[in-house]
């Protein structure tokens, strides 16, 4: 999240952002942002978190494919499969020992 886990920057404002981050008056705020970013990273690296994000990405991909192939008389890519989430068909996609 911007200003919680990082300071948003672009090519237009990168110098101002760097000056702000390096200003001693903003030290406490920058330390809080770095701490929260590190906490987010630590929580996001667990096997369960990575697996959940992978399944979410597969579900988004499935939805995109269904939206692309679902209309106009085209044959659905999921034809023949039971409707459900990607997790229902995980064995067809990857070997999973979790």
PELIN-V988192 format. One line per field, one symbol per residue. ss: DSSP state (A for helix, B for strand, O for the rest). A space follows every 50 residues. Layout:
ss=???
This chain:
ss=OBOOOBOOOOOOOAAAAAAAAAOAAAAAAAAAAAAAAAAAAAAAOOAAAA AAAAAAAAAAAAAAAAAAAOOOOOOOOOOOOOOOOAAAAAAAAOOOOO
